[in-house]
Amino acid sequence: MNVGLAPKQLGHVVVKVRNLERAEVFYTRILGLTVTAKFGGHAVFMSANTELSHELLVVRFDDDEPDAGEKGQRLVHMAWQMESFEDLKALHQRLKDNDIPIVGIGDHGLSLGVYFRDHDNNELEAYYELPKSEWTTGGRHIFDSKFPHSLV
């Protein structure tokens, strides 16, 4: 149902981490994000689109703060849309080359996602979505089909 007002896109995700420097290295070297701002040893702003202030903010846990999930505060996953299927394949290979375990591969019919975790156990998805003109259905809904390409 369209209510006439909808967000344009996901603006940003905030993730708490134990080791800010390690998180910065992971998100810049593995995922390819760019640091857009830093606030001392407390927070790092990063983005895939450098025309935006940030799409990801990682903040450091306070020393006495419980780990994520212990108080019901939990991120299911954050998803990063890749520009092309070739980019998704390259990232998949980069994850393997850096010994980052693949949690799973999700075939959503109109998109294919690679699921993995950062060093603080936050789940990430990198995915490529077909252009809308190429979407097909198996009859029930837009996700009821098989993605036409393979990562291998």
C-alpha positions as CSV (number, residue, x, y, z in Angstrom):
1,M,0.0,0.0,0.0
2,N,1.4,3.4,-1.0
3,V,0.5,6.1,1.6
4,G,1.9,8.9,-0.6
5,L,5.0,9.6,1.5
6,A,7.9,7.1,1.6
7,P,11.6,7.4,2.3
8,K,13.9,7.8,-0.7
9,Q,16.4,5.2,0.5
10,L,18.0,4.0,3.7
11,G,19.9,6.9,5.1
12,H,22.4,5.3,7.5
13,V,23.0,2.5,9.9
14,V,24.6,2.9,13.3
15,V,26.6,0.0,14.7
16,K,28.3,-0.4,18.1
17,V,31.7,-2.1,18.1
18,R,34.3,-3.0,20.7
19,N,37.4,-2.0,18.6
20,L,36.9,1.2,16.5
21,E,40.2,0.9,14.7
22,R,39.6,-2.7,13.7
23,A,36.1,-1.8,12.5
24,E,37.4,1.0,10.4
25,V,39.9,-1.3,8.7
26,F,37.2,-3.9,8.1
27,Y,34.7,-1.5,6.5
28,T,37.3,0.4,4.5
29,R,39.6,-2.4,3.3
30,I,37.1,-5.2,3.0
31,L,33.9,-3.4,2.1
32,G,35.6,-0.4,0.4
33,L,33.8,2.4,2.3
34,T,35.4,5.8,2.6
35,V,35.8,7.5,6.0
36,T,34.0,10.9,5.9
37,A,34.6,12.0,9.5
38,K,36.0,10.9,12.8
39,F,35.3,11.9,16.4
40,G,38.3,11.0,18.5
41,G,38.2,7.4,19.7
42,H,34.5,7.4,19.8
43,A,33.0,7.3,16.3
44,V,33.8,6.9,12.6
45,F,31.5,8.0,9.9
46,M,31.8,6.1,6.6
47,S,30.0,6.0,3.2
48,A,30.0,4.1,0.0
49,N,28.6,7.2,-1.7
50,T,31.0,10.1,-1.0
51,E,28.3,12.6,-2.0
52,L,26.6,11.7,1.3
53,S,27.8,12.6,4.7
54,H,27.6,9.0,5.8
55,E,25.8,5.7,5.4
56,L,27.4,4.0,8.3
57,L,28.4,5.3,11.7
58,V,30.4,3.0,13.9
59,V,30.6,4.0,17.6
60,R,32.6,2.4,20.3
61,F,31.0,0.5,23.1
62,D,31.5,2.0,26.6
63,D,33.8,-0.3,28.6
64,D,31.0,-1.2,31.0
65,E,28.3,-1.6,28.4
66,P,27.0,-5.1,27.7
67,D,27.5,-6.6,24.3
68,A,24.8,-6.1,21.6
69,G,21.7,-8.2,22.0
70,E,21.9,-8.5,25.8
71,K,19.3,-5.7,26.2
72,G,17.3,-6.4,23.1
73,Q,19.3,-3.9,21.1
74,R,20.3,-5.9,18.0
75,L,20.9,-5.3,14.4
76,V,19.6,-8.1,12.2
77,H,21.8,-7.0,9.3
78,M,22.8,-4.1,7.1
79,A,22.6,-4.5,3.3
80,W,24.9,-2.8,0.9
81,Q,23.7,-2.7,-2.7
82,M,26.5,-3.3,-5.3
83,E,26.6,-1.4,-8.6
84,S,27.0,-4.5,-10.7
85,F,26.9,-8.3,-10.5
86,E,30.7,-8.3,-11.3
87,D,31.2,-6.0,-8.2
88,L,29.4,-8.5,-6.1
89,K,31.5,-11.4,-7.4
90,A,34.7,-9.4,-6.7
91,L,33.6,-8.6,-3.1
92,H,32.7,-12.3,-2.6
93,Q,36.3,-13.2,-3.7
94,R,37.7,-10.5,-1.5
95,L,35.9,-11.9,1.5
96,K,37.3,-15.4,0.7
97,D,40.8,-14.0,0.1
98,N,40.7,-12.3,3.6
99,D,39.4,-15.4,5.4
100,I,36.1,-13.8,6.2
101,P,33.6,-16.6,6.6
102,I,30.6,-16.4,4.3
103,V,27.4,-16.9,6.5
104,G,25.3,-17.6,3.5
105,I,24.3,-16.8,-0.1
106,G,20.7,-15.6,-0.5
107,D,18.9,-16.0,-3.8
108,H,16.0,-13.6,-3.6
109,G,15.0,-14.0,-7.3
110,L,15.4,-10.4,-8.3
111,S,18.6,-10.1,-6.2
112,L,21.5,-12.2,-5.0
113,G,23.1,-11.5,-1.6
114,V,26.3,-12.6,0.1
115,Y,26.0,-12.6,3.9
116,F,29.0,-12.2,6.2
117,R,29.9,-10.8,9.6
118,D,32.3,-8.0,10.8
119,H,34.6,-8.5,13.8
120,D,31.9,-7.6,16.3
121,N,29.6,-10.3,14.9
122,N,27.3,-7.8,13.1
123,E,25.8,-9.4,10.0
124,L,26.2,-7.7,6.7
125,E,24.7,-8.4,3.3
126,A,26.2,-7.3,0.0
127,Y,23.8,-7.7,-2.9
128,Y,23.1,-7.0,-6.5
129,E,19.6,-6.4,-7.6
130,L,18.5,-6.8,-11.2
131,P,17.0,-3.8,-12.9
132,K,13.2,-3.7,-12.5
133,S,12.7,-4.4,-16.2
134,E,14.3,-7.8,-15.7
135,W,12.3,-8.9,-12.7
136,T,10.3,-12.1,-13.2
137,T,8.1,-14.0,-10.8
138,G,7.2,-17.6,-10.2
139,G,3.6,-16.5,-9.9
140,R,3.2,-15.5,-6.2
141,H,5.3,-12.3,-5.7
142,I,8.4,-10.5,-6.9
143,F,10.8,-12.7,-4.9
144,D,9.3,-15.9,-6.2
145,S,11.9,-16.7,-8.9
146,K,15.5,-17.8,-9.2
147,F,18.4,-15.3,-9.7
148,P,19.8,-15.9,-13.2
149,H,23.5,-15.8,-12.4
150,S,25.9,-17.6,-10.1
151,L,28.9,-16.4,-8.0
152,V,31.0,-19.4,-9.2
